[in-house]
Amino acid sequence: MDILKDKTILLGITGGVSAYKSPDIASKLCQFGANVDVVMTESAAKFIPPLTLRSITGRHVFTDMWEEVPGFKSAHVALAEAADLILIAPATANSIAKIACGLADDILSCTVLATGAPVVLAPAMNDNMLNNPITQKNLSKLKDRGFTVIEPGFGHLLSGKIGQGRLPETAEIIDIIKLVLARGGDFAGKRIVVTAGGTREAIDPVRFIGNRSSGKMGVAVARAARDRGADVTVVTTVPVYPSAGMEIVTVESAEDMKQAVEKAVVGADALIMAAAVADYRAETICGSKIKKEDAVIELKMVKTADILSTLKGDFIRVGFAAESENLLENAKLKLERKGLNFIVANDITDKDSGFGADNNRVTIIDRNKQTEVLPLMSKCEVADKILDKIKEIM
């Protein structure tokens, strides 16, 4: 389940031209299942009408300190107590200065002063204003107090210059929100290593032998672990969108992955080998492109190293068995041979859950040969089931 579902996010909007992006942030938060309360300063309302945000969130938009709320509470107190997290986007130099000094002269600054929830700032302003020593000192002060400050983006500014000061993209902002909310998750303080994708074994500088693994399952596990508070390292052969709280190590071959995993598992609590690692590689890699001349080319293959079987260390080991026949029998053999805590088996011939699909239908088998057959579900849901099993072992 997404960490944002049923969370109450207070979106504070201050008076900067980047306020035009705030409705998109509100919309995406709502799509993730969050309840979004919007507080706008008087200046912000000059850039974008409150009606826009009310239409997106389906909730009242607060602009006035003196608005009444049920329960005889002041609006800022009620909002401060209800929020699981406060996001101010954009955060102008003026709003940052007021918050840093503890001023409370409008509904947003009062709410921030009254809350015990984590506060995330997304500064957006002219680059000279951003780099002014006063602004930098105010930001440092807020970081020291536990505020999370998202680094402004680099690009075209309203002044016509190219520099730093743009409001970060919505995806980056939401990624940071998830990271902050995850700090109290059930995997907080744990280090999880996840592998993803299929390896490529070179034949020559152009060609390789590979497989059909999309890496979606491994990426889903990594994101789920991050959203539950873990410090995650992803060793991947496929592109992974950079996410806060996740270290991404890109590799290509089985040997590359072996070396990267050996390094990553030092001090780890669990390794989840979701990658499809090649069983064989070319014995000799041609140094130049093989020309299309002979009718037949003979390629001698040799076994690659079994990563899970050779790893040393005291950590939970989870493997995957992607099979086209005798699913449970082959999975149990792999479970024993590799010394796993449990294995996740799936039938790759299933059209609903084969390579590249967004869903998966798996069976989890533990060391005691106890099996748990899961119905067809999204790979995100499967990821949480895997993490639940790891949590039980921990």
N, C-alpha and C positions, 0 to 999 in steps of 0.2 A: 504494500500500500504506500502511496506517495506520502512523504513526510509532511507535505503542505496540506493534505486533506484535513478539513475541519479545524485547521489552525486559524486564529484571528490575527490578521496582519493589518497594522495601522500604516497606511501610506500617507506620509506627509509630503505635501507639494509646496515648494516655495517659489518666489517670483523670479524665475529665470526663463529664457526662451526655450530651454530644453524641456520645459513643462509640457510641451506638445507631445513628448514621448511617454508621459506618465499614464495616459489612458491605456497604452499598449501593455505597460507593466501590470496595471490593475486587471486588464483582461486576461493576461496569461496566468496571473495568480488565481483568478476565479476558475480558469479552466483546470488548474491543478487541484481544485476543490477547497481552496481557502476562502474564508470569510474576510472581505476587505472593507475596512472602515477608512474613509478618506478625510483627511484634515487639510484644508487649504488656507494659506495666508491670504491677506487682502491683496497683496501684489500678485500672487499666483492666479487669483480669480480674474485678473486683467489679461492674462495670457490664454486662459482656457476656462470656459464656463463650468461651474459646478454641476450643471445638468448633465454634461457629458459623462462625468464620473458616476453620477447617480444612475444613469441609464445602464452603464456597464456593470456596476456592482450590485444594483438592486437594493442599495442601502442609502440611508441619509448621508449627505456630505456636510461636514461641519466646517463653518467658516467664522463663527461668532463665539467669543468667550462666554456669552451670557445665554446661550441656548439651554433650554431645560431638557432634562432626560428623566425617564421614570426612576423612582426610588429616591427622589429628593437629593440626588448627587449632582455636583457640577459636571458639566460635559467633559472637561479635561480629566477629572478624577475617574469618571466612569470609563472613558476611553483608555486611560492609562492602566486601569485594573483589568480590563478585558483583553488587552493586547498580549499575544504570545511573542510578538516581535514588532518593533517599529522600524520602518524604512522611510528615510527622507530622500526623495529623488524627484527633481534635482535638489541638492543642498547648495544654496548660494553662499558666497563669502559672508554676507550679512547674517544669515541664519546660523552658520557655523560659529561666527563670533559671539552671537547671543547665547547659544547653547554652551559654548566654552566658558563664558562668564557667569552662567547660571541665571541669566535674565529670563523673565517670564512675563512678557507684555502682550502676548497673543495666545490663541488657543493651542497652537502647535508647540511653542516653547514651554508653556505651562504643562502640557501633556508629557513632554519629554522629561521635565523636571520631576513629575509625579510618578513616573513609571519605575517598576523594577524589572521590566522586560529588557532583553538585549536590544540595542539600537544600532542600526546599520545606516551609514551615510554614503550617499553617492554624489560627491561634489561635481559641479559643472559650472564653469565660468570662464572668463577670459584668461589666457595663459599668464598674463602679467599679474592679475589678481590672485591666481592660484599660487604663483611662485613668490608673491610678496611675503617677506619674512613674518609678518603678522599672521597671515592666513596659515602659513606652515606651522607657526608656533601654536595656533589654535587647534590645528589638526593633531599635532603631537600631544597636546594636552588631553584631547578627547580620546586618543588611542591609549594613553596611560590610564585613563579612567575606565577602560574596557569597551569603548565604542569600536565598532568595526568600520573601517574606512575603505571603500572600494577605490582603487586607483583610477583616476579619470582617463578617458580614452584620448588617443592622439589622432589628429586629422584636421579637417577644415573647420575653422571657428567663425563665429558671426562677424568678427572684425575683418574677415577676409584672409587672415593669416592661417598658416598651418602650424599647429602646436598642440600642446597637451591642455585639456580642459573640457573635452566633450563628455557628455553623459555616457557611461558604458552601455553596451548593448543589453537589451532586456534579458537575454539568455544568461549573460554573465552575472547580472544582478540577482536573478533568481537562483543561480548556482550558489552564490555566496549566502543567500538567505537559507538555503537548504543546509549548507555547511554549518552555519551558526545554530540553527535549530537542532542539528544532529549532535551537538556537544553533550547533550544529556542522554543520548541514545544508549541502548543496551550493549553496544560494541565500543563505547567510548574507552579510549586507552588501549585498544587492541590493534595489532598490526596484522593486516590481511594481505596476502599476495594472491593475485588472480592472473591466469594466463588466458589469452583470447586469440582467436583466428587460426588459420592453417599455415603451417610453415611452407617455405618454398626452397626446394633443393636444386641448386644450379646444375645445368648441364654444360652450358657455355655462357658467355657474357650476355646473351639475349634470352635463352630458353631456360625453363625450369620445370621441375615436377612438383605439382601441388595438389591440393584437394579443395572441396567445395565449401569448406567451413567459412561462414560469414563473420564469425566473432561476436554475433549478437548475444549469445548466452553468456559469454565471459564478460562482456561489457555490462550486461544487466546485473550480473552478480557484483561487479566492482562498484557500480553506482548504488546498488542497494546497501552494500557494506558501508560505503561512505555516508549514505543517508541515515545509517544507524549508528554513526559516530566513529567508525573505524578509520585508522590511518591506512590508506590503500595504495599498494603498488600494483600497477597493471603492466604485465609483460605481454606485448601484443605485436602481431604481424599485420594488423589492419589499422587504419586511421581511427583514432579515438579523440573525440572533441575534448580539449583541455578542460578539466573540471577542478575547482578548488578542493583541496584535501586529497587529491589523487596524484601520485607520481606516475608518469607514463614513460615506459621504456620500450622503444620500438626495436624489433629484431626481425630477422628474415628466416634463417635456417634453423633446423633442429639444434645444431651445435650452438648457434647464437643464443637460442632460448635457454638451453642448458646452462650456459655460463651466466646469463642474466638472472635466472631463477636461483642458482646457487648463491649468488651475491645477495639477492633480495630476501631470501628466507632467513638470513642471519638475524636472530632476535624476533622473528615473526611468530605469531600465535597460530596461524593457519595458512595452508596453501591450497588453493582451489584450481586444479589443472583442467580448465575448460577448453584449452587449445587443442586442436587436432594436429598433433605432432607427427611428421612423416616417419614411417617405420623403416624406410629405405632411402638411400641417397646414391648418386652416381659415384662409383669408386674413383673415377678420374674426371675432373672438370676441365674441359677443353679451354685453352687460353684465348682462342679466337672463335668467331662464329663458324659453326659447322655449315659447310656449303651443301646445297641440295644437288648432289651429284650422283651418289650411289642409290640404287633402288632400295637397299636395305642398310640400316645402321644398327649395329649391335651395341647395346648399352649394358655394361656390367654394374649391378647394384649390390651394395653392401648395407648391413643393418646400421641404423643410427642408435645412439645410446638411449637407454630407457631412463628418462629424467627422474621419474618418481622413485624408481628402484635404487638409484645411486645417491640420492640426497641424504645428507646427514643432518641431524638436529631433532630437537624435541618440539614438534609442532603437529597440529592436526592436519592430516593429509586426505584430500578429497579428489577422487578421479572421476572421469567420465568414460562411458562405454557407448560409442556410437556403432550400432550393429545393424546388419541387414538380415541376419538369421540367428536362431538359437540365442535370443537376447539375454535371458536370465542366466543360462549356462555359461556363456562367454563372459558376462559381467562378473559372475562369481569367481571364475578363474582369474580374471584380471585383478579383482579385489584381493585375493590371496597372494598372487605373484608380486604385486606391487606394495603389499603391506599397508593398505589403506584403512582409514577409520570407517569410511563408507564410500560407495560408488553410486553415480547417477547414470542410469542406463536409459537409452532411448533408441527407438527403431527408426533408422534414417529412411526407410521406405515408406513411412507414413506421410502421405501428402500434406496433412494438416500441420505436421511438426518436423518436417525434414530440414535439410540445410537451407538457410536463408529465410525460413518462416519466422513470424513474430511470436508464434505460440510454440509450446512444447508439451509433450505427453511423456512423462518419465516415471521410472521406478527407482526408488532409493533402497539400496541394500547395505546393511551394516555388517560389522565383523561377526556378529552372531547369526548371520544369514537371515535376519528379520527383514522382510520386504514391506515397503510402503508404496502402493500403486497410486499415483496421482492422476487425476483426470486432466483433460486438455485445458491448459491455462496459459496465460501470457508468460513470456520468459521473465518478466519482472516479478510475477507471482512465484514462479519456480525458484527464482533467486532468493526470495525471502524464505521459502521452505528449506532451501539448502542452508541458509544462515541460521534458521531456527534449530536445525539439526546440529550444527556446529556449536550453537549456544548450549544445547543440552549436554554435549560432551565436555565443554568448558566447565 
